Amino acid sequence: MSFSRRTLIKATGVAAAACAAPLKLAYGQTAEFTFKYANNQPPAHPMNVRAKQAVEAIKAETNGRLDIQIFPSNQLGSDTDTLSQLRSGGVEMFNLSGLILSTLVTPAALNGLGFAFSDYNLVWKAMDGDVGAYIRAQIAKVNLVALDKIWDNGFRQITTSTKPINTPDDLRGFKIRVPVSPMWTSMFKAFDSAPASINASEMYTALQTKVVDGQENPLAVISNFKLYEVQKYCSVTNHMWDGFWTLINRRAWDRLPANVRDIAAKHLNAAAVNERADVAAQNTSLQQDLVARGIVFNTPKTDAFRDKLRSAGFYSEWKTKFGDEAWAVMERYTGKLG
């Protein structure tokens, strides 16, 4: 028996439709709700790996009713632009740093307070506890929903080309690149450093040409930007910690049926917890890699750094900005700051 080309194409189409049929039965013809989910990290970052797993699980468990599309690497615009889109409803979901969100919700920067957290155990107690709950309540006041579990963006460490940082005195007069942010600038000024606000894209050149002698960032940034080529020492100060809140437009969230909201929150919160473990494992391997590339690590004691910030008025300045209530919640975990 012979088949014409038209007959073969028709038969192939029928077979393809038959294969697709179970998916249509499982997920329906089209999603009832479609969300855009933005972030500023590359696709290979643990955040996006875990987010992808979560949105697939959400689609499956809701029988295809909720389809969440991930847009990594600031594809939908800068953090500031995307935050505006989130508030207007142009973007439904956004993973954003609390320090950046603080331009809209001041207490969202609480977790980035200098030398507040000594280690991850304290971070997760606070952020999964009263500090996180307080920040989420403030976020709710601007008609955004913040899910319960914050994702990890890592502790920040200081690198230098001249010497390790062991005491606050080592920062006196030190030319250090900082992000364009009031909290960073005020902290290093309190150490009598010479902070220079320089965009990340210009950081390597500024270090290479000795405009600054050092910078501070999580290990992943130190590695990705190849700062080991222009820096010699890395002091594990853990001087600031930041994370990413999963923020959702309130109107879009309220349009979802309650059971769909529960499913989405369950999987995204679980993904955030898994990402925390991924980042912790990554930090260990990154340090080993940076040592192999010539970086010398040291771990200073941080009590003296906190004392210096207290005596320089850093904590009292930020207590005024955050307010007494926020400060009291923070000190339940950090102890007396100032």
C-alpha positions in Angstrom: 0.0 0.0 0.0 1.3 3.5 -0.9 0.6 6.8 0.8 0.4 10.2 -0.8 2.4 13.0 0.8 -0.9 14.8 1.8 -2.2 11.6 3.4 1.0 11.1 5.3 0.9 14.7 6.7 -2.7 14.2 7.7 -1.9 11.0 9.4 1.0 12.5 11.3 -1.2 15.4 12.4 -3.8 13.0 13.8 -1.1 11.1 15.7 0.3 14.3 17.1 -3.1 15.4 18.2 -3.6 12.1 19.9 -0.3 12.4 21.8 -1.3 16.0 22.9 -4.8 15.0 24.1 -3.7 13.7 27.6 -2.0 17.1 28.2 -5.1 19.0 27.3 -7.2 16.8 29.5 -4.7 17.3 32.3 -4.2 21.1 32.0 -7.2 22.3 30.0 -7.1 24.2 26.7 -5.5 27.4 28.2 -4.5 28.6 31.6 -7.3 30.4 33.5 -4.6 32.7 35.1 -1.3 33.7 33.7 1.3 35.5 35.8 4.6 37.1 34.8 7.3 36.4 37.4 10.4 38.6 37.2 13.8 38.7 38.9 17.3 40.1 38.4 19.3 36.9 38.6 20.7 34.9 35.6 18.9 31.7 34.6 21.5 29.4 36.2 21.2 31.1 39.6 19.7 28.8 42.3 16.8 31.2 42.6 15.7 30.6 39.0 16.5 26.8 39.1 14.2 26.4 42.1 11.6 28.9 40.9 11.3 26.9 37.6 10.7 23.7 39.6 8.1 25.5 41.7 6.1 27.0 38.8 6.0 23.5 37.1 4.7 22.0 40.3 2.1 24.8 40.7 0.9 24.2 37.1 0.6 20.5 37.7 -1.2 20.7 41.0 -3.7 23.4 39.8 -4.5 21.2 36.8 -3.1 24.0 34.5 -5.3 26.8 36.0 -2.3 28.9 37.0 0.6 29.3 34.5 3.5 31.4 35.9 6.1 32.5 33.3 9.6 33.4 34.7 11.5 36.4 33.3 15.1 36.3 34.7 18.0 38.8 34.3 15.9 42.0 34.5 14.3 41.1 31.1 11.3 43.2 32.0 13.3 46.2 33.0 15.5 47.4 35.9 14.6 46.7 39.5 13.0 50.1 39.9 11.1 49.8 36.6 9.9 46.3 37.4 8.8 47.4 40.9 6.6 50.1 39.2 5.1 47.5 36.9 4.4 45.2 39.8 2.5 48.0 41.6 0.5 48.8 38.5 -0.3 45.2 37.6 1.8 45.0 34.5 3.9 42.3 36.3 2.2 40.0 38.8 5.2 38.6 40.7 8.7 39.9 41.4 11.6 38.6 43.5 13.3 41.8 44.9 16.0 42.6 47.4 14.7 44.2 50.6 17.4 46.9 50.4 16.0 48.0 47.0 12.4 47.6 48.2 13.2 50.0 51.0 12.9 52.9 48.6 9.2 52.2 48.9 9.0 50.4 52.2 11.7 51.7 54.5 11.7 48.8 57.0 12.4 46.3 54.2 16.1 47.3 54.7 16.1 46.2 58.3 17.8 42.9 57.5 20.7 44.7 55.8 21.7 46.6 58.9 25.5 46.5 59.4 26.9 43.7 61.6 23.4 42.9 62.8 23.5 39.2 62.0 26.5 37.0 62.9 25.5 33.9 61.0 22.8 32.2 59.0 21.1 30.6 62.0 20.3 34.1 63.3 19.2 35.3 59.9 16.6 32.5 59.5 15.4 32.8 63.0 14.7 36.5 62.5 13.4 36.4 58.9 11.2 33.3 59.5 10.2 34.9 62.7 9.2 38.3 64.0 11.5 40.4 61.8 10.1 38.9 58.6 6.5 39.1 59.8 7.0 42.8 60.7 8.5 43.6 57.2 5.7 41.7 55.4 3.1 43.7 57.3 4.7 46.9 56.2 4.9 45.6 52.6 1.1 44.8 52.8 0.4 48.5 53.4 1.5 49.4 49.8 -0.9 46.7 48.3 1.8 44.1 47.7 1.8 40.6 49.1 5.1 39.2 50.4 5.2 35.4 50.7 6.4 33.9 54.1 9.8 32.7 53.1 12.6 35.1 51.9 15.2 33.8 49.4 18.9 34.1 50.1 21.1 36.7 48.5 24.0 36.1 50.8 26.2 37.7 53.3 28.6 40.4 52.0 32.4 40.2 52.5 35.2 42.8 52.0 37.9 42.3 49.5 41.1 44.4 49.2 44.2 44.7 47.1 46.4 45.9 50.0 45.8 44.1 53.3 43.3 41.9 55.1 40.6 43.6 57.2 41.0 42.4 60.8 39.8 45.4 62.9 37.8 48.6 62.4 41.1 50.5 62.3 42.0 48.7 59.1 39.1 50.5 57.4 40.3 54.0 58.4 41.0 56.0 55.3 40.3 52.9 53.2 39.1 53.6 49.6 36.2 51.2 49.1 33.6 50.9 46.4 30.0 50.6 47.6 26.7 50.4 45.8 24.8 53.6 45.3 22.9 53.4 48.5 22.7 55.5 51.7 23.0 52.6 54.1 26.3 51.4 52.6 27.8 54.9 52.5 26.8 55.8 56.1 28.2 52.5 57.4 31.6 52.9 55.9 31.7 56.6 56.8 31.2 55.5 60.4 34.4 53.4 60.0 36.2 56.5 58.8 36.6 54.9 55.4 36.4 56.7 52.1 33.4 55.0 50.4 32.9 55.7 46.7 29.4 55.0 45.2 30.2 53.2 41.9 27.9 51.2 39.7 28.6 47.5 39.5 29.4 47.7 35.8 32.3 50.1 36.6 33.6 48.2 39.7 36.3 46.1 38.1 37.9 49.0 36.3 37.8 51.1 39.5 39.7 48.4 41.3 42.1 47.8 38.5 43.0 51.5 38.2 43.2 52.0 42.0 40.4 54.5 42.1 39.4 52.3 45.1 41.5 49.6 46.9 38.6 47.4 47.8 34.9 46.5 47.6 32.3 44.4 49.4 29.9 41.8 47.9 28.7 38.2 48.3 31.2 35.5 47.1 29.2 34.8 44.0 29.7 38.4 42.8 33.4 38.3 43.6 33.7 35.2 41.5 31.3 36.2 38.6 33.0 39.6 38.2 36.5 38.0 38.3 37.5 40.3 41.1 40.2 37.8 42.1 42.2 39.3 39.2 42.4 42.7 40.9 42.1 41.8 44.6 44.3 39.8 46.9 42.4 39.4 50.2 38.9 38.5 51.3 37.8 39.2 54.8 34.8 37.2 55.9 33.1 40.0 57.8 29.4 39.0 57.1 28.8 42.7 57.6 25.4 42.8 55.8 22.9 40.2 54.8 20.1 40.6 52.2 17.5 38.4 50.6 14.8 38.4 47.9 11.2 38.7 48.9 8.6 37.1 46.5 6.3 40.1 46.0 2.9 39.7 44.3 0.5 42.4 43.1 -2.4 42.4 45.6 -5.2 42.7 42.9 -3.8 39.8 40.9 -3.3 37.6 44.0 -6.9 38.3 45.2 -8.3 37.2 41.8 -7.0 33.7 42.4 -9.2 31.2 44.1 -8.1 30.5 47.7 -7.0 26.9 46.9 -4.9 28.1 44.0 -3.3 30.8 46.2 -2.5 28.1 48.8 -0.9 25.8 46.2 1.2 28.7 44.7 2.4 29.9 48.2 3.2 26.3 49.3 5.5 25.6 46.3 7.2 29.0 46.2 7.9 29.0 49.9 9.4 25.5 49.6 11.5 26.7 46.7 12.9 29.6 48.7 13.9 27.2 51.5 15.6 24.9 49.0 17.4 27.8 47.4 18.9 28.7 50.8 20.5 25.3 51.0 21.8 25.7 47.4 23.4 29.0 48.1 25.0 27.7 51.3 26.6 24.8 49.4 27.6 27.2 46.6 29.4 29.5 49.0 31.6 26.6 50.2 32.6 25.7 46.7 33.1 29.3 45.7 35.5 29.9 48.6 37.5 26.9 47.6 37.6 28.1 44.0 38.7 31.6 45.0 41.5 30.2 47.2 42.7 28.3 44.1 42.7 31.6 42.2 45.0 33.2 44.7 42.6 34.9 47.2 43.7 34.9 50.8 40.8 34.6 53.3 40.6 35.7 56.9 37.8 35.8 59.4 37.9 38.7 61.8 36.0 38.9 65.1 33.1 41.3 64.6 32.3 42.6 68.1 34.7 45.5 67.6 33.1 46.5 64.3 29.7 46.6 66.0 31.1 48.7 68.8 32.6 51.2 66.4 29.2 51.6 64.6 27.5 52.2 67.9 30.0 54.8 69.1 30.0 56.6 65.7 26.2 57.0 65.8 25.4 54.6 62.9 22.8 52.6 64.8 21.1 55.7 66.3 20.8 57.2 62.8 19.1 54.2 61.4 16.9 53.6 64.5 15.5 57.1 63.8 14.9 56.2 60.1 13.3 52.8 60.8 11.3 53.8 63.9 11.2 52.4 67.5 8.8 49.6 66.7 11.0 48.1 63.9 14.1 48.5 66.0 12.6 46.7 69.0 11.6 43.8 66.8 15.1 43.6 65.3 16.9 43.7 68.7 14.9 40.6 69.9 17.3 38.7 67.7 20.5 40.8 67.5 20.7 42.0 71.0 21.2 45.6 71.9 22.5 47.6 68.9 22.2 51.2 69.8 
